[in-house]
Amino acid sequence: MASRSTYLDHLASVPLFAACSQKELQKIAKAVDESHVEAGRVLIEQGDTGQECFIVLDGTAAVKRNNRTFTKAGPGDCIGELALLDRGPRTATVVAETPMDLLVIGSRQFSGVLDEVPTLARKLMATLASRIRDLDSKTYG
């Protein structure tokens, strides 16, 4: 099991948290738990209500929508992050293809971090807005 200080490197490599300061990353690191899952485990089921997200430390997962794999998730990827913001239905199913080591943060813990570090919310909104722009450009040209 990694120490909380080693989580900082992993968190800094996640695009969602890339604009965060060291202090902000430390607050996030305090809010996460580490988890190990075996191959074949369903991490997220499409349509379920989301209450946490996962940051992949090691291993790979298949990301499926309507039973069709459309991408893979691996080290540095964040899975299920929209649940931190809206607790809405999951947009995909994610299944571990290999054994995986993950950081897990629940929406309640994440809300606590946002309350402690309000500047983090602005940085996250900017990152998410950039992702929406990228998707819009890919979809509509």
Secondary structure by P-SEA (a helix, b strand, c coil): ccccccaaaaaaaccccccccaaaaaaaaaabbbbbbccccccccccccccbbbbbccbbbbbbcccccccccccccccccccccccccccbbbbbcccbbbbbbcaaaaaaaaaacaaaaaaaaaaaaaaaaaaaaaacc
